[in-house]
C-alpha cells in the first residue's frame, strides 16, 4: 500500500516528473534489465533509420508533452 504522504507527493509532480517516476519504477521492477527482444531492437533501429531519412516523422519533446497534457491534464 502506498502511504498517503507518498500519494500526495506524487500527485504534486508535473507530468514530465511522473513519467520519470514511471520509468524509474519500471527499471527497478526488472532487475538486470529484462532487455528488448531482437524484434524490438530491430524495430527501434528501423524507426531510427526512418527518422534519419525523414526527420519530419519525429515530433519534439515539447509537442509530445503538449499532446500528453491535452490527454491527461
mmCIF file of the N, C-alpha and C atoms, coordinates in Angstrom:
data_MODEL
# 
_entry.id   MODEL 
# 
loop_
_atom_site.group_PDB 
_atom_site.id 
_atom_site.type_symbol 
_atom_site.label_atom_id 
_atom_site.label_alt_id 
_atom_site.label_comp_id 
_atom_site.label_asym_id 
_atom_site.label_entity_id 
_atom_site.label_seq_id 
_atom_site.pdbx_PDB_ins_code 
_atom_site.Cartn_x 
_atom_site.Cartn_y 
_atom_site.Cartn_z 
_atom_site.occupancy 
_atom_site.B_iso_or_equiv 
_atom_site.pdbx_formal_charge 
_atom_site.auth_seq_id 
_atom_site.auth_comp_id 
_atom_site.auth_asym_id 
_atom_site.auth_atom_id 
_atom_site.pdbx_PDB_model_num 
ATOM 1   N N  . UNK A 1 1  ? 0.839  -1.174 0.000   1.00 0.00 ? 1  UNK A N  1 
ATOM 2   C CA . UNK A 1 1  ? 0.000  0.000  0.000   1.00 0.00 ? 1  UNK A CA 1 
ATOM 3   C C  . UNK A 1 1  ? 0.887  1.241  0.000   1.00 0.00 ? 1  UNK A C  1 
ATOM 4   N N  . UNK A 1 2  ? 0.513  2.205  -0.796  1.00 0.00 ? 2  UNK A N  1 
ATOM 5   C CA . UNK A 1 2  ? 1.267  3.453  -0.906  1.00 0.00 ? 2  UNK A CA 1 
ATOM 6   C C  . UNK A 1 2  ? 0.757  4.408  0.172   1.00 0.00 ? 2  UNK A C  1 
ATOM 7   N N  . UNK A 1 3  ? 1.668  4.958  0.934   1.00 0.00 ? 3  UNK A N  1 
ATOM 8   C CA . UNK A 1 3  ? 1.282  5.873  2.016   1.00 0.00 ? 3  UNK A CA 1 
ATOM 9   C C  . UNK A 1 3  ? 0.608  7.120  1.442   1.00 0.00 ? 3  UNK A C  1 
ATOM 10  N N  . UNK A 1 4  ? -0.221 7.730  2.256   1.00 0.00 ? 4  UNK A N  1 
ATOM 11  C CA . UNK A 1 4  ? -0.910 8.941  1.808   1.00 0.00 ? 4  UNK A CA 1 
ATOM 12  C C  . UNK A 1 4  ? 0.093  10.069 1.554   1.00 0.00 ? 4  UNK A C  1 
ATOM 13  N N  . UNK A 1 5  ? 1.177  10.106 2.333   1.00 0.00 ? 5  UNK A N  1 
ATOM 14  C CA . UNK A 1 5  ? 2.203  11.137 2.121   1.00 0.00 ? 5  UNK A CA 1 
ATOM 15  C C  . UNK A 1 5  ? 2.858  10.961 0.751   1.00 0.00 ? 5  UNK A C  1 
ATOM 16  N N  . UNK A 1 6  ? 3.151  9.719  0.387   1.00 0.00 ? 6  UNK A N  1 
ATOM 17  C CA . UNK A 1 6  ? 3.748  9.464  -0.922  1.00 0.00 ? 6  UNK A CA 1 
ATOM 18  C C  . UNK A 1 6  ? 2.761  9.789  -2.032  1.00 0.00 ? 6  UNK A C  1 
ATOM 19  N N  . UNK A 1 7  ? 1.504  9.408  -1.856  1.00 0.00 ? 7  UNK A N  1 
ATOM 20  C CA . UNK A 1 7  ? 0.477  9.729  -2.850  1.00 0.00 ? 7  UNK A CA 1 
ATOM 21  C C  . UNK A 1 7  ? 0.377  11.241 -3.056  1.00 0.00 ? 7  UNK A C  1 
ATOM 22  N N  . UNK A 1 8  ? 0.417  11.985 -1.950  1.00 0.00 ? 8  UNK A N  1 
ATOM 23  C CA . UNK A 1 8  ? 0.331  13.442 -2.049  1.00 0.00 ? 8  UNK A CA 1 
ATOM 24  C C  . UNK A 1 8  ? 1.541  14.000 -2.788  1.00 0.00 ? 8  UNK A C  1 
ATOM 25  N N  . UNK A 1 9  ? 2.722  13.469 -2.457  1.00 0.00 ? 9  UNK A N  1 
ATOM 26  C CA . UNK A 1 9  ? 3.941  13.932 -3.128  1.00 0.00 ? 9  UNK A CA 1 
ATOM 27  C C  . UNK A 1 9  ? 3.891  13.638 -4.619  1.00 0.00 ? 9  UNK A C  1 
ATOM 28  N N  . UNK A 1 10 ? 3.496  12.435 -4.960  1.00 0.00 ? 10 UNK A N  1 
ATOM 29  C CA . UNK A 1 10 ? 3.417  12.063 -6.374  1.00 0.00 ? 10 UNK A CA 1 
ATOM 30  C C  . UNK A 1 10 ? 2.359  12.881 -7.099  1.00 0.00 ? 10 UNK A C  1 
ATOM 31  N N  . UNK A 1 11 ? 1.263  13.162 -6.424  1.00 0.00 ? 11 UNK A N  1 
ATOM 32  C CA . UNK A 1 11 ? 0.194  13.945 -7.033  1.00 0.00 ? 11 UNK A CA 1 
ATOM 33  C C  . UNK A 1 11 ? 0.590  15.371 -7.353  1.00 0.00 ? 11 UNK A C  1 
ATOM 34  N N  . UNK A 1 12 ? 1.613  15.869 -6.680  1.00 0.00 ? 12 UNK A N  1 
ATOM 35  C CA . UNK A 1 12 ? 2.045  17.252 -6.925  1.00 0.00 ? 12 UNK A CA 1 
ATOM 36  C C  . UNK A 1 12 ? 3.081  17.366 -8.038  1.00 0.00 ? 12 UNK A C  1 
ATOM 37  N N  . UNK A 1 13 ? 3.513  16.232 -8.585  1.00 0.00 ? 13 UNK A N  1 
ATOM 38  C CA . UNK A 1 13 ? 4.528  16.248 -9.642  1.00 0.00 ? 13 UNK A CA 1 
ATOM 39  C C  . UNK A 1 13 ? 3.926  16.677 -10.970 1.00 0.00 ? 13 UNK A C  1 
ATOM 40  N N  . UNK A 1 14 ? 4.768  17.266 -11.795 1.00 0.00 ? 14 UNK A N  1 
ATOM 41  C CA . UNK A 1 14 ? 4.357  17.593 -13.167 1.00 0.00 ? 14 UNK A CA 1 
ATOM 42  C C  . UNK A 1 14 ? 4.243  16.298 -13.973 1.00 0.00 ? 14 UNK A C  1 
ATOM 43  N N  . UNK A 1 15 ? 3.655  16.396 -15.136 1.00 0.00 ? 15 UNK A N  1 
ATOM 44  C CA . UNK A 1 15 ? 3.524  15.225 -15.991 1.00 0.00 ? 15 UNK A CA 1 
ATOM 45  C C  . UNK A 1 15 ? 4.893  14.641 -16.334 1.00 0.00 ? 15 UNK A C  1 
ATOM 46  N N  . UNK A 1 16 ? 5.840  15.500 -16.666 1.00 0.00 ? 16 UNK A N  1 
ATOM 47  C CA . UNK A 1 16 ? 7.183  15.020 -17.019 1.00 0.00 ? 16 UNK A CA 1 
ATOM 48  C C  . UNK A 1 16 ? 7.826  14.298 -15.840 1.00 0.00 ? 16 UNK A C  1 
ATOM 49  N N  . UNK A 1 17 ? 7.630  14.837 -14.641 1.00 0.00 ? 17 UNK A N  1 
ATOM 50  C CA . UNK A 1 17 ? 8.199  14.192 -13.456 1.00 0.00 ? 17 UNK A CA 1 
ATOM 51  C C  . UNK A 1 17 ? 7.522  12.846 -13.187 1.00 0.00 ? 17 UNK A C  1 
ATOM 52  N N  . UNK A 1 18 ? 6.220  12.764 -13.433 1.00 0.00 ? 18 UNK A N  1 
ATOM 53  C CA . UNK A 1 18 ? 5.512  11.485 -13.255 1.00 0.00 ? 18 UNK A CA 1 
ATOM 54  C C  . UNK A 1 18 ? 6.029  10.441 -14.234 1.00 0.00 ? 18 UNK A C  1 
ATOM 55  N N  . UNK A 1 19 ? 6.297  10.861 -15.457 1.00 0.00 ? 19 UNK A N  1 
ATOM 56  C CA . UNK A 1 19 ? 6.845  9.937  -16.450 1.00 0.00 ? 19 UNK A CA 1 
ATOM 57  C C  . UNK A 1 19 ? 8.209  9.443  -15.982 1.00 0.00 ? 19 UNK A C  1 
ATOM 58  N N  . UNK A 1 20 ? 9.015  10.332 -15.414 1.00 0.00 ? 20 UNK A N  1 
ATOM 59  C CA . UNK A 1 20 ? 10.320 9.929  -14.876 1.00 0.00 ? 20 UNK A CA 1 
ATOM 60  C C  . UNK A 1 20 ? 10.157 8.908  -13.754 1.00 0.00 ? 20 UNK A C  1 
ATOM 61  N N  . UNK A 1 21 ? 9.170  9.108  -12.895 1.00 0.00 ? 21 UNK A N  1 
ATOM 62  C CA . UNK A 1 21 ? 8.917  8.155  -11.801 1.00 0.00 ? 21 UNK A CA 1 
ATOM 63  C C  . UNK A 1 21 ? 8.506  6.804  -12.371 1.00 0.00 ? 21 UNK A C  1 
ATOM 64  N N  . UNK A 1 22 ? 7.638  6.816  -13.375 1.00 0.00 ? 22 UNK A N  1 
ATOM 65  C CA . UNK A 1 22 ? 7.209  5.570  -14.004 1.00 0.00 ? 22 UNK A CA 1 
ATOM 66  C C  . UNK A 1 22 ? 8.405  4.846  -14.608 1.00 0.00 ? 22 UNK A C  1 
ATOM 67  N N  . UNK A 1 23 ? 9.255  5.595  -15.305 1.00 0.00 ? 23 UNK A N  1 
ATOM 68  C CA . UNK A 1 23 ? 10.449 4.993  -15.897 1.00 0.00 ? 23 UNK A CA 1 
ATOM 69  C C  . UNK A 1 23 ? 11.331 4.374  -14.817 1.00 0.00 ? 23 UNK A C  1 
ATOM 70  N N  . UNK A 1 24 ? 11.539 5.103  -13.726 1.00 0.00 ? 24 UNK A N  1 
ATOM 71  C CA . UNK A 1 24 ? 12.349 4.583  -12.622 1.00 0.00 ? 24 UNK A CA 1 
ATOM 72  C C  . UNK A 1 24 ? 11.745 3.301  -12.060 1.00 0.00 ? 24 UNK A C  1 
ATOM 73  N N  . UNK A 1 25 ? 10.443 3.318  -11.813 1.00 0.00 ? 25 UNK A N  1 
ATOM 74  C CA . UNK A 1 25 ? 9.792  2.132  -11.240 1.00 0.00 ? 25 UNK A CA 1 
ATOM 75  C C  . UNK A 1 25 ? 9.875  0.935  -12.181 1.00 0.00 ? 25 UNK A C  1 
ATOM 76  N N  . UNK A 1 26 ? 9.687  1.178  -13.465 1.00 0.00 ? 26 UNK A N  1 
ATOM 77  C CA . UNK A 1 26 ? 9.786  0.075  -14.426 1.00 0.00 ? 26 UNK A CA 1 
ATOM 78  C C  . UNK A 1 26 ? 11.182 -0.528 -14.408 1.00 0.00 ? 26 UNK A C  1 
ATOM 79  N N  . UNK A 1 27 ? 12.206 0.327  -14.341 1.00 0.00 ? 27 UNK A N  1 
ATOM 80  C CA . UNK A 1 27 ? 13.579 -0.187 -14.314 1.00 0.00 ? 27 UNK A CA 1 
ATOM 81  C C  . UNK A 1 27 ? 13.858 -0.979 -13.047 1.00 0.00 ? 27 UNK A C  1 
ATOM 82  N N  . UNK A 1 28 ? 13.268 -0.563 -11.922 1.00 0.00 ? 28 UNK A N  1 
ATOM 83  C CA . UNK A 1 28 ? 13.516 -1.283 -10.671 1.00 0.00 ? 28 UNK A CA 1 
ATOM 84  C C  . UNK A 1 28 ? 12.716 -2.571 -10.596 1.00 0.00 ? 28 UNK A C  1 
ATOM 85  N N  . UNK A 1 29 ? 11.655 -2.681 -11.361 1.00 0.00 ? 29 UNK A N  1 
ATOM 86  C CA . UNK A 1 29 ? 10.849 -3.905 -11.370 1.00 0.00 ? 29 UNK A CA 1 
ATOM 87  C C  . UNK A 1 29 ? 11.475 -4.993 -12.231 1.00 0.00 ? 29 UNK A C  1 
ATOM 88  N N  . UNK A 1 30 ? 12.408 -4.606 -13.078 1.00 0.00 ? 30 UNK A N  1 
ATOM 89  C CA . UNK A 1 30 ? 13.039 -5.547 -13.985 1.00 0.00 ? 30 UNK A CA 1 
ATOM 90  C C  . UNK A 1 30 ? 14.518 -5.660 -13.647 1.00 0.00 ? 30 UNK A C  1 
ATOM 91  N N  . UNK A 1 31 ? 14.846 -6.344 -12.537 1.00 0.00 ? 31 UNK A N  1 
ATOM 92  C CA . UNK A 1 31 ? 16.258 -6.443 -12.165 1.00 0.00 ? 31 UNK A CA 1 
ATOM 93  C C  . UNK A 1 31 ? 17.086 -7.058 -13.277 1.00 0.00 ? 31 UNK A C  1 
ATOM 94  N N  . UNK A 1 32 ? 18.238 -6.493 -13.482 1.00 0.00 ? 32 UNK A N  1 
ATOM 95  C CA . UNK A 1 32 ? 19.102 -6.996 -14.540 1.00 0.00 ? 32 UNK A CA 1 
ATOM 96  C C  . UNK A 1 32 ? 18.650 -6.550 -15.911 1.00 0.00 ? 32 UNK A C  1 
ATOM 97  N N  . UNK A 1 33 ? 17.610 -5.746 -15.954 1.00 0.00 ? 33 UNK A N  1 
ATOM 98  C CA . UNK A 1 33 ? 17.117 -5.253 -17.236 1.00 0.00 ? 33 UNK A CA 1 
ATOM 99  C C  . UNK A 1 33 ? 16.628 -6.378 -18.119 1.00 0.00 ? 33 UNK A C  1 
ATOM 100 N N  . UNK A 1 34 ? 15.339 -6.578 -18.135 1.00 0.00 ? 34 UNK A N  1 
ATOM 101 C CA . UNK A 1 34 ? 14.760 -7.658 -18.936 1.00 0.00 ? 34 UNK A CA 1 
ATOM 102 C C  . UNK A 1 34 ? 15.192 -7.546 -20.389 1.00 0.00 ? 34 UNK A C  1 
ATOM 103 N N  . UNK A 1 35 ? 15.526 -6.341 -20.795 1.00 0.00 ? 35 UNK A N  1 
ATOM 104 C CA . UNK A 1 35 ? 16.031 -6.138 -22.149 1.00 0.00 ? 35 UNK A CA 1 
ATOM 105 C C  . UNK A 1 35 ? 14.943 -6.242 -23.200 1.00 0.00 ? 35 UNK A C  1 
ATOM 106 N N  . UNK A 1 36 ? 15.336 -5.874 -24.383 1.00 0.00 ? 36 UNK A N  1 
ATOM 107 C CA . UNK A 1 36 ? 14.431 -5.924 -25.522 1.00 0.00 ? 36 UNK A CA 1 
ATOM 108 C C  . UNK A 1 36 ? 14.680 -7.186 -26.316 1.00 0.00 ? 36 UNK A C  1 
ATOM 109 N N  . UNK A 1 37 ? 13.627 -7.651 -26.967 1.00 0.00 ? 37 UNK A N  1 
ATOM 110 C CA . UNK A 1 37 ? 13.787 -8.797 -27.853 1.00 0.00 ? 37 UNK A CA 1 
ATOM 111 C C  . UNK A 1 37 ? 14.528 -8.352 -29.108 1.00 0.00 ? 37 UNK A C  1 
ATOM 112 N N  . UNK A 1 38 ? 15.007 -9.299 -29.869 1.00 0.00 ? 38 UNK A N  1 
ATOM 113 C CA . UNK A 1 38 ? 15.673 -8.969 -31.135 1.00 0.00 ? 38 UNK A CA 1 
ATOM 114 C C  . UNK A 1 38 ? 14.721 -8.213 -32.057 1.00 0.00 ? 38 UNK A C  1 
ATOM 115 N N  . UNK A 1 39 ? 13.450 -8.626 -32.058 1.00 0.00 ? 39 UNK A N  1 
ATOM 116 C CA . UNK A 1 39 ? 12.462 -7.966 -32.924 1.00 0.00 ? 39 UNK A CA 1 
ATOM 117 C C  . UNK A 1 39 ? 12.250 -6.520 -32.487 1.00 0.00 ? 39 UNK A C  1 
ATOM 118 N N  . UNK A 1 40 ? 12.195 -6.272 -31.174 1.00 0.00 ? 40 UNK A N  1 
ATOM 119 C CA . UNK A 1 40 ? 12.021 -4.916 -30.673 1.00 0.00 ? 40 UNK A CA 1 
ATOM 120 C C  . UNK A 1 40 ? 13.227 -4.056 -31.007 1.00 0.00 ? 40 UNK A C  1 
ATOM 121 N N  . UNK A 1 41 ? 14.424 -4.599 -30.838 1.00 0.00 ? 41 UNK A N  1 
ATOM 122 C CA . UNK A 1 41 ? 15.640 -3.862 -31.185 1.00 0.00 ? 41 UNK A CA 1 
ATOM 123 C C  . UNK A 1 41 ? 15.671 -3.538 -32.666 1.00 0.00 ? 41 UNK A C  1 
ATOM 124 N N  . UNK A 1 42 ? 15.270 -4.483 -33.492 1.00 0.00 ? 42 UNK A N  1 
ATOM 125 C CA . UNK A 1 42 ? 15.234 -4.279 -34.930 1.00 0.00 ? 42 UNK A CA 1 
ATOM 126 C C  . UNK A 1 42 ? 14.240 -3.176 -35.301 1.00 0.00 ? 42 UNK A C  1 
ATOM 127 N N  . UNK A 1 43 ? 13.080 -3.191 -34.658 1.00 0.00 ? 43 UNK A N  1 
ATOM 128 C CA . UNK A 1 43 ? 12.066 -2.174 -34.925 1.00 0.00 ? 43 UNK A CA 1 
ATOM 129 C C  . UNK A 1 43 ? 12.583 -0.785 -34.543 1.00 0.00 ? 43 UNK A C  1 
ATOM 130 N N  . UNK A 1 44 ? 13.241 -0.671 -33.406 1.00 0.00 ? 44 UNK A N  1 
ATOM 131 C CA . UNK A 1 44 ? 13.794 0.608  -32.971 1.00 0.00 ? 44 UNK A CA 1 
ATOM 132 C C  . UNK A 1 44 ? 14.839 1.096  -33.965 1.00 0.00 ? 44 UNK A C  1 
ATOM 133 N N  . UNK A 1 45 ? 15.734 0.194  -34.395 1.00 0.00 ? 45 UNK A N  1 
ATOM 134 C CA . UNK A 1 45 ? 16.756 0.587  -35.383 1.00 0.00 ? 45 UNK A CA 1 
ATOM 135 C C  . UNK A 1 45 ? 16.113 1.033  -36.688 1.00 0.00 ? 45 UNK A C  1 
ATOM 136 N N  . UNK A 1 46 ? 15.068 0.336  -37.111 1.00 0.00 ? 46 UNK A N  1 
ATOM 137 C CA . UNK A 1 46 ? 14.379 0.671  -38.353 1.00 0.00 ? 46 UNK A CA 1 
ATOM 138 C C  . UNK A 1 46 ? 13.719 2.046  -38.258 1.00 0.00 ? 46 UNK A C  1 
ATOM 139 N N  . UNK A 1 47 ? 13.042 2.299  -37.155 1.00 0.00 ? 47 UNK A N  1 
ATOM 140 C CA . UNK A 1 47 ? 12.385 3.600  -36.980 1.00 0.00 ? 47 UNK A CA 1 
ATOM 141 C C  . UNK A 1 47 ? 13.403 4.718  -36.861 1.00 0.00 ? 47 UNK A C  1 
ATOM 142 N N  . UNK A 1 48 ? 14.521 4.443  -36.207 1.00 0.00 ? 48 UNK A N  1 
ATOM 143 C CA . UNK A 1 48 ? 15.587 5.442  -36.105 1.00 0.00 ? 48 UNK A CA 1 
ATOM 144 C C  . UNK A 1 48 ? 16.122 5.782  -37.490 1.00 0.00 ? 48 UNK A C  1 
ATOM 145 N N  . UNK A 1 49 ? 16.320 4.756  -38.317 1.00 0.00 ? 49 UNK A N  1 
ATOM 146 C CA . UNK A 1 49 ? 16.801 4.979  -39.684 1.00 0.00 ? 49 UNK A CA 1 
ATOM 147 C C  . UNK A 1 49 ? 15.772 5.773  -40.486 1.00 0.00 ? 49 UNK A C  1 
ATOM 148 N N  . UNK A 1 50 ? 14.487 5.457  -40.294 1.00 0.00 ? 50 UNK A N  1 
ATOM 149 C CA . UNK A 1 50 ? 13.428 6.199  -40.988 1.00 0.00 ? 50 UNK A CA 1 
ATOM 150 C C  . UNK A 1 50 ? 13.468 7.683  -40.630 1.00 0.00 ? 50 UNK A C  1 
ATOM 151 N N  . UNK A 1 51 ? 13.688 7.975  -39.350 1.00 0.00 ? 51 UNK A N  1 
ATOM 152 C CA . UNK A 1 51 ? 13.731 9.379  -38.925 1.00 0.00 ? 51 UNK A CA 1 
ATOM 153 C C  . UNK A 1 51 ? 14.984 10.081 -39.425 1.00 0.00 ? 51 UNK A C  1 
ATOM 154 N N  . UNK A 1 52 ? 16.093 9.325  -39.552 1.00 0.00 ? 52 UNK A N  1 
ATOM 155 C CA . UNK A 1 52 ? 17.293 9.916  -40.136 1.00 0.00 ? 52 UNK A CA 1 
ATOM 156 C C  . UNK A 1 52 ? 17.030 10.302 -41.584 1.00 0.00 ? 52 UNK A C  1 
ATOM 157 N N  . UNK A 1 53 ? 16.266 9.476  -42.281 1.00 0.00 ? 53 UNK A N  1 
ATOM 158 C CA . UNK A 1 53 ? 15.939 9.722  -43.674 1.00 0.00 ? 53 UNK A CA 1 
ATOM 159 C C  . UNK A 1 53 ? 14.926 10.859 -43.821 1.00 0.00 ? 53 UNK A C  1 
ATOM 160 N N  . UNK A 1 54 ? 13.924 10.872 -42.932 1.00 0.00 ? 54 UNK A N  1 
ATOM 161 C CA . UNK A 1 54 ? 12.861 11.882 -42.997 1.00 0.00 ? 54 UNK A CA 1 
ATOM 162 C C  . UNK A 1 54 ? 12.569 12.417 -41.596 1.00 0.00 ? 54 UNK A C  1 
ATOM 163 N N  . UNK A 1 55 ? 13.303 13.450 -41.169 1.00 0.00 ? 55 UNK A N  1 
ATOM 164 C CA . UNK A 1 55 ? 13.137 13.996 -39.820 1.00 0.00 ? 55 UNK A CA 1 
ATOM 165 C C  . UNK A 1 55 ? 11.724 14.499 -39.516 1.00 0.00 ? 55 UNK A C  1 
ATOM 166 N N  . UNK A 1 56 ? 10.922 14.747 -40.542 1.00 0.00 ? 56 UNK A N  1 
ATOM 167 C CA . UNK A 1 56 ? 9.561  15.232 -40.299 1.00 0.00 ? 56 UNK A CA 1 
ATOM 168 C C  . UNK A 1 56 ? 8.679  14.160 -39.644 1.00 0.00 ? 56 UNK A C  1 
ATOM 169 N N  . UNK A 1 57 ? 9.154  12.912 -39.612 1.00 0.00 ? 57 UNK A N  1 
ATOM 170 C CA . UNK A 1 57 ? 8.400  11.843 -38.958 1.00 0.00 ? 57 UNK A CA 1 
ATOM 171 C C  . UNK A 1 57 ? 8.403  11.992 -37.437 1.00 0.00 ? 57 UNK A C  1 
ATOM 172 N N  . UNK A 1 58 ? 9.397  12.678 -36.920 1.00 0.00 ? 58 UNK A N  1 
ATOM 173 C CA . UNK A 1 58 ? 9.553  12.825 -35.473 1.00 0.00 ? 58 UNK A CA 1 
ATOM 174 C C  . UNK A 1 58 ? 8.794  14.054 -34.977 1.00 0.00 ? 58 UNK A C  1 
ATOM 175 N N  . UNK A 1 59 ? 8.524  14.062 -33.667 1.00 0.00 ? 59 UNK A N  1 
ATOM 176 C CA . UNK A 1 59 ? 7.984  15.250 -33.033 1.00 0.00 ? 59 UNK A CA 1 
ATOM 177 C C  . UNK A 1 59 ? 8.946  15.649 -31.915 1.00 0.00 ? 59 UNK A C  1 
ATOM 178 N N  . UNK A 1 60 ? 8.883  16.899 -31.534 1.00 0.00 ? 60 UNK A N  1 
ATOM 179 C CA . UNK A 1 60 ? 9.758  17.378 -30.471 1.00 0.00 ? 60 UNK A CA 1 
ATOM 180 C C  . UNK A 1 60 ? 9.199  16.953 -29.116 1.00 0.00 ? 60 UNK A C  1 
ATOM 181 N N  . UNK A 1 61 ? 10.070 17.026 -28.085 1.00 0.00 ? 61 UNK A N  1 
ATOM 182 C CA . UNK A 1 61 ? 9.614  16.726 -26.728 1.00 0.00 ? 61 UNK A CA 1 
ATOM 183 C C  . UNK A 1 61 ? 8.482  17.676 -26.341 1.00 0.00 ? 61 UNK A C  1 
ATOM 184 N N  . UNK A 1 62 ? 8.572  18.939 -26.751 1.00 0.00 ? 62 UNK A N  1 
ATOM 185 C CA . UNK A 1 62 ? 7.525  19.915 -26.429 1.00 0.00 ? 62 UNK A CA 1 
ATOM 186 C C  . UNK A 1 62 ? 6.189  19.517 -27.045 1.00 0.00 ? 62 UNK A C  1 
ATOM 187 N N  . UNK A 1 63 ? 6.227  19.035 -28.280 1.00 0.00 ? 63 UNK A N  1 
ATOM 188 C CA . UNK A 1 63 ? 4.994  18.590 -28.938 1.00 0.00 ? 63 UNK A CA 1 
ATOM 189 C C  . UNK A 1 63 ? 4.407  17.370 -28.222 1.00 0.00 ? 63 UNK A C  1 
ATOM 190 N N  . UNK A 1 64 ? 5.268  16.424 -27.853 1.00 0.00 ? 64 UNK A N  1 
ATOM 191 C CA . UNK A 1 64 ? 4.801  15.251 -27.124 1.00 0.00 ? 64 UNK A CA 1 
ATOM 192 C C  . UNK A 1 64 ? 4.213  15.656 -25.781 1.00 0.00 ? 64 UNK A C  1 
ATOM 193 N N  . UNK A 1 65 ? 4.919  16.537 -25.066 1.00 0.00 ? 65 UNK A N  1 
ATOM 194 C CA . UNK A 1 65 ? 4.455  16.994 -23.763 1.00 0.00 ? 65 UNK A CA 1 
ATOM 195 C C  . UNK A 1 65 ? 3.095  17.667 -23.890 1.00 0.00 ? 65 UNK A C  1 
ATOM 196 N N  . UNK A 1 66 ? 2.922  18.518 -24.897 1.00 0.00 ? 66 UNK A N  1 
ATOM 197 C CA . UNK A 1 66 ? 1.646  19.210 -25.095 1.00 0.00 ? 66 UNK A CA 1 
ATOM 198 C C  . UNK A 1 66 ? 0.532  18.210 -25.387 1.00 0.00 ? 66 UNK A C  1 
ATOM 199 N N  . UNK A 1 67 ? 0.819  17.209 -26.201 1.00 0.00 ? 67 UNK A N  1 
ATOM 200 C CA . UNK A 1 67 ? -0.185 16.191 -26.514 1.00 0.00 ? 67 UNK A CA 1 
ATOM 201 C C  . UNK A 1 67 ? -0.587 15.428 -25.266 1.00 0.00 ? 67 UNK A C  1 
ATOM 202 N N  . UNK A 1 68 ? 0.416  15.043 -24.461 1.00 0.00 ? 68 UNK A N  1 
ATOM 203 C CA . UNK A 1 68 ? 0.121  14.299 -23.232 1.00 0.00 ? 68 UNK A CA 1 
ATOM 204 C C  . UNK A 1 68 ? -0.630 15.180 -22.236 1.00 0.00 ? 68 UNK A C  1 
ATOM 205 N N  . UNK A 1 69 ? -0.319 16.463 -22.184 1.00 0.00 ? 69 UNK A N  1 
ATOM 206 C CA . UNK A 1 69 ? -1.056 17.378 -21.315 1.00 0.00 ? 69 UNK A CA 1 
ATOM 207 C C  . UNK A 1 69 ? -2.517 17.457 -21.736 1.00 0.00 ? 69 UNK A C  1 
ATOM 208 N N  . UNK A 1 70 ? -2.756 17.476 -23.054 1.00 0.00 ? 70 UNK A N  1 
ATOM 209 C CA . UNK A 1 70 ? -4.134 17.508 -23.561 1.00 0.00 ? 70 UNK A CA 1 
ATOM 210 C C  . UNK A 1 70 ? -4.894 16.240 -23.169 1.00 0.00 ? 70 UNK A C  1 
ATOM 211 N N  . UNK A 1 71 ? -4.188 15.111 -23.199 1.00 0.00 ? 71 UNK A N  1 
ATOM 212 C CA . UNK A 1 71 ? -4.830 13.833 -22.887 1.00 0.00 ? 71 UNK A CA 1 
ATOM 213 C C  . UNK A 1 71 ? -5.046 13.668 -21.390 1.00 0.00 ? 71 UNK A C  1 
ATOM 214 N N  . UNK A 1 72 ? -3.989 13.927 -20.611 1.00 0.00 ? 72 UNK A N  1 
ATOM 215 C CA . UNK A 1 72 ? -4.020 13.613 -19.188 1.00 0.00 ? 72 UNK A CA 1 
ATOM 216 C C  . UNK A 1 72 ? -4.137 14.817 -18.263 1.00 0.00 ? 72 UNK A C  1 
ATOM 217 N N  . UNK A 1 73 ? -4.054 16.002 -18.848 1.00 0.00 ? 73 UNK A N  1 
ATOM 218 C CA . UNK A 1 73 ? -4.137 17.204 -17.998 1.00 0.00 ? 73 UNK A CA 1 
ATOM 219 C C  . UNK A 1 73 ? -2.909 17.423 -17.316 1.00 0.00 ? 73 UNK A C  1 
# 
